């Protein structure tokens, strides 16, 4: 029992500094979301439950608008799946790392929002810290601060006076920092993958606009990586690339 | 104000939950631990982590309009600050907090509409 507790404490201690900036901004962002729902006449129970169960910021904001329009459950389902397409790619990226997570695994998958994925995907976890519990606390702390913010926002209403404009940039800052970290700690070949991840979405954003660029970006990247496979297939040297061409 | 009934509202929220959950669980259902995933999926699992961070950077900047308003200048300055801070100290908290504070000062004081 005691030993197990020590493992969790250690993982929690490793997770807190990695998620602190996210938690702070999640709290305020979710609060603005709760405020928005409050001004539309919803009780705080709505933002509280929606933030806890949907747990993907973009879809929560979209759902506010859906709730004040005509009832159309099928369109809502389709929209949620389209907005969430990127999660398919997160899942493929985490297949190996979530192996052997046991009972924690369903929660880790369920709670994998953009920011949680970004941290869990890139964190260099010290050898003496349990990976599973680290992933677990990253997910839990992020979700808890998001739900707390949304709930308080729903209760407080419009009484907040602190000017938070620009605070949402913390998300961009997080992703940029992780990008720089990955860039510096990886070999040259992976820079090609990283650049593809910047250039393809940037071109698609210019061509298709902010509302419609994600699906084309993901599709083009998929094609690009399949074409680059002969060059990038041996990205990690710990796996022997035997019979590397063939069926792909 | 809501024009649908409370139950219709709850169903709408549940549909949003279901759609999101499907996209999150699908890869793990298609490629369970007990089975070796196809080589091409393993390959994608190695290259996508690098690419997805870049995608998230672009995604978080999608609202920036280079041709109007502040022309994305505050974003560009703040990102430069973040990269330099991070190359210099490699302290995640410092880089994120520094860049965000610079950005907030820029949009609230310098580029205020």
Boltz contact constraints between the chains, C-beta under 6 A:
constraints:
  - contact:
      token1: [A, 21]
      token2: [B, 96]
      max_distance: 6.0
  - contact:
      token1: [A, 41]
      token2: [B, 1]
      max_distance: 6.0
  - contact:
      token1: [A, 50]
      token2: [B, 13]
      max_distance: 6.0
  - contact:
      token1: [A, 53]
      token2: [B, 17]
      max_distance: 6.0
  - contact:
      token1: [A, 54]
      token2: [B, 16]
      max_distance: 6.0
  - contact:
      token1: [A, 54]
      token2: [B, 17]
      max_distance: 6.0
  - contact:
      token1: [A, 54]
      token2: [B, 20]
      max_distance: 6.0
  - contact:
      token1: [A, 56]
      token2: [B, 20]
      max_distance: 6.0
  - contact:
      token1: [A, 59]
      token2: [B, 16]
      max_distance: 6.0
  - contact:
      token1: [A, 59]
      token2: [B, 20]
      max_distance: 6.0
  - contact:
      token1: [A, 63]
      token2: [B, 16]
      max_distance: 6.0
  - contact:
      token1: [A, 66]
      token2: [B, 12]
      max_distance: 6.0
  - contact:
      token1: [A, 67]
      token2: [B, 2]
      max_distance: 6.0
  - contact:
      token1: [A, 67]
      token2: [B, 9]
      max_distance: 6.0
  - contact:
      token1: [A, 67]
      token2: [B, 12]
      max_distance: 6.0
  - contact:
      token1: [A, 68]
      token2: [B, 2]
      max_distance: 6.0
  - contact:
      token1: [A, 71]
      token2: [B, 4]
      max_distance: 6.0
  - contact:
      token1: [A, 71]
      token2: [B, 8]
      max_distance: 6.0
  - contact:
      token1: [A, 73]
      token2: [B, 11]
      max_distance: 6.0
  - contact:
      token1: [A, 73]
      token2: [B, 15]
      max_distance: 6.0
  - contact:
      token1: [A, 76]
      token2: [B, 12]
      max_distance: 6.0
  - contact:
      token1: [A, 76]
      token2: [B, 15]
      max_distance: 6.0
  - contact:
      token1: [A, 76]
      token2: [B, 16]
      max_distance: 6.0
  - contact:
      token1: [A, 77]
      token2: [B, 15]
      max_distance: 6.0
  - contact:
      token1: [A, 77]
      token2: [B, 19]
      max_distance: 6.0
  - contact:
      token1: [A, 80]
      token2: [B, 16]
      max_distance: 6.0
  - contact:
      token1: [A, 80]
      token2: [B, 19]
      max_distance: 6.0
  - contact:
      token1: [A, 80]
      token2: [B, 20]
      max_distance: 6.0
  - contact:
      token1: [A, 81]
      token2: [B, 19]
      max_distance: 6.0
  - contact:
      token1: [A, 81]
      token2: [B, 23]
      max_distance: 6.0
  - contact:
      token1: [A, 84]
      token2: [B, 20]
      max_distance: 6.0
  - contact:
      token1: [A, 84]
      token2: [B, 23]
      max_distance: 6.0
  - contact:
      token1: [A, 87]
      token2: [B, 23]
      max_distance: 6.0
  - contact:
      token1: [A, 87]
      token2: [B, 24]
      max_distance: 6.0
  - contact:
      token1: [A, 88]
      token2: [B, 23]
      max_distance: 6.0
  - contact:
      token1: [A, 88]
      token2: [B, 27]
      max_distance: 6.0
  - contact:
      token1: [A, 89]
      token2: [B, 48]
      max_distance: 6.0
  - contact:
      token1: [A, 89]
      token2: [B, 52]
      max_distance: 6.0
  - contact:
      token1: [A, 91]
      token2: [B, 27]
      max_distance: 6.0
  - contact:
      token1: [A, 91]
      token2: [B, 28]
      max_distance: 6.0
  - contact:
      token1: [A, 92]
      token2: [B, 27]
      max_distance: 6.0
  - contact:
      token1: [A, 92]
      token2: [B, 44]
      max_distance: 6.0
  - contact:
      token1: [A, 92]
      token2: [B, 45]
      max_distance: 6.0
  - contact:
      token1: [A, 92]
      token2: [B, 48]
      max_distance: 6.0
  - contact:
      token1: [A, 93]
      token2: [B, 45]
      max_distance: 6.0
  - contact:
      token1: [A, 93]
      token2: [B, 48]
      max_distance: 6.0
  - contact:
      token1: [A, 93]
      token2: [B, 49]
      max_distance: 6.0
  - contact:
      token1: [A, 95]
      token2: [B, 31]
      max_distance: 6.0
  - contact:
      token1: [A, 95]
      token2: [B, 45]
      max_distance: 6.0
  - contact:
      token1: [A, 96]
      token2: [B, 45]
      max_distance: 6.0
  - contact:
      token1: [A, 99]
      token2: [B, 33]
      max_distance: 6.0
  - contact:
      token1: [A, 109]
      token2: [B, 24]
      max_distance: 6.0
  - contact:
      token1: [A, 109]
      token2: [B, 25]
      max_distance: 6.0
  - contact:
      token1: [A, 109]
      token2: [B, 28]
      max_distance: 6.0
  - contact:
      token1: [A, 112]
      token2: [B, 24]
      max_distance: 6.0
  - contact:
      token1: [A, 114]
      token2: [B, 56]
      max_distance: 6.0
  - contact:
      token1: [A, 121]
      token2: [B, 49]
      max_distance: 6.0
  - contact:
      token1: [A, 165]
      token2: [B, 108]
      max_distance: 6.0
  - contact:
      token1: [A, 166]
      token2: [B, 103]
      max_distance: 6.0
  - contact:
      token1: [A, 166]
      token2: [B, 104]
      max_distance: 6.0
  - contact:
      token1: [A, 166]
      token2: [B, 107]
      max_distance: 6.0
  - contact:
      token1: [A, 169]
      token2: [B, 100]
      max_distance: 6.0
  - contact:
      token1: [A, 169]
      token2: [B, 103]
      max_distance: 6.0
  - contact:
      token1: [A, 170]
      token2: [B, 100]
      max_distance: 6.0
  - contact:
      token1: [A, 171]
      token2: [B, 60]
      max_distance: 6.0
  - contact:
      token1: [A, 172]
      token2: [B, 60]
      max_distance: 6.0
  - contact:
      token1: [A, 172]
      token2: [B, 61]
      max_distance: 6.0
  - contact:
      token1: [A, 173]
      token2: [B, 82]
      max_distance: 6.0
  - contact:
      token1: [A, 173]
      token2: [B, 96]
      max_distance: 6.0
  - contact:
      token1: [A, 173]
      token2: [B, 99]
      max_distance: 6.0
  - contact:
      token1: [A, 173]
      token2: [B, 100]
      max_distance: 6.0
  - contact:
      token1: [A, 174]
      token2: [B, 96]
      max_distance: 6.0
  - contact:
      token1: [A, 175]
      token2: [B, 56]
      max_distance: 6.0
  - contact:
      token1: [A, 175]
      token2: [B, 57]
      max_distance: 6.0
  - contact:
      token1: [A, 175]
      token2: [B, 60]
      max_distance: 6.0
  - contact:
      token1: [A, 176]
      token2: [B, 57]
      max_distance: 6.0
  - contact:
      token1: [A, 176]
      token2: [B, 79]
      max_distance: 6.0
  - contact:
      token1: [A, 176]
      token2: [B, 82]
      max_distance: 6.0
  - contact:
      token1: [A, 177]
      token2: [B, 86]
      max_distance: 6.0
  - contact:
      token1: [A, 177]
      token2: [B, 92]
      max_distance: 6.0
  - contact:
      token1: [A, 177]
      token2: [B, 95]
      max_distance: 6.0
  - contact:
      token1: [A, 177]
      token2: [B, 96]
      max_distance: 6.0
  - contact:
      token1: [A, 178]
      token2: [B, 53]
      max_distance: 6.0
  - contact:
      token1: [A, 179]
      token2: [B, 53]
      max_distance: 6.0
  - contact:
      token1: [A, 179]
      token2: [B, 57]
      max_distance: 6.0
  - contact:
      token1: [A, 180]
      token2: [B, 83]
      max_distance: 6.0
  - contact:
      token1: [A, 180]
      token2: [B, 86]
      max_distance: 6.0
  - contact:
      token1: [A, 182]
      token2: [B, 53]
      max_distance: 6.0
  - contact:
      token1: [A, 190]
      token2: [B, 50]
      max_distance: 6.0
  - contact:
      token1: [A, 193]
      token2: [B, 47]
      max_distance: 6.0
  - contact:
      token1: [A, 193]
      token2: [B, 50]
      max_distance: 6.0
  - contact:
      token1: [A, 193]
      token2: [B, 51]
      max_distance: 6.0
  - contact:
      token1: [A, 194]
      token2: [B, 50]
      max_distance: 6.0
  - contact:
      token1: [A, 194]
      token2: [B, 54]
      max_distance: 6.0
  - contact:
      token1: [A, 196]
      token2: [B, 51]
      max_distance: 6.0
  - contact:
      token1: [A, 197]
      token2: [B, 51]
      max_distance: 6.0
  - contact:
      token1: [A, 197]
      token2: [B, 54]
      max_distance: 6.0
  - contact:
      token1: [A, 197]
      token2: [B, 55]
      max_distance: 6.0
  - contact:
      token1: [A, 198]
      token2: [B, 54]
      max_distance: 6.0
  - contact:
      token1: [A, 201]
      token2: [B, 55]
      max_distance: 6.0
  - contact:
      token1: [A, 201]
      token2: [B, 58]
      max_distance: 6.0
  - contact:
      token1: [A, 202]
      token2: [B, 58]
      max_distance: 6.0
  - contact:
      token1: [A, 205]
      token2: [B, 62]
      max_distance: 6.0
  - contact:
      token1: [A, 210]
      token2: [B, 62]
      max_distance: 6.0
  - contact:
      token1: [A, 221]
      token2: [B, 51]
      max_distance: 6.0
  - contact:
      token1: [A, 225]
      token2: [B, 47]
      max_distance: 6.0
  - contact:
      token1: [A, 232]
      token2: [B, 47]
      max_distance: 6.0
  - contact:
      token1: [A, 233]
      token2: [B, 43]
      max_distance: 6.0
  - contact:
      token1: [A, 235]
      token2: [B, 46]
      max_distance: 6.0
  - contact:
      token1: [A, 236]
      token2: [B, 46]
      max_distance: 6.0
  - contact:
      token1: [A, 248]
      token2: [B, 40]
      max_distance: 6.0
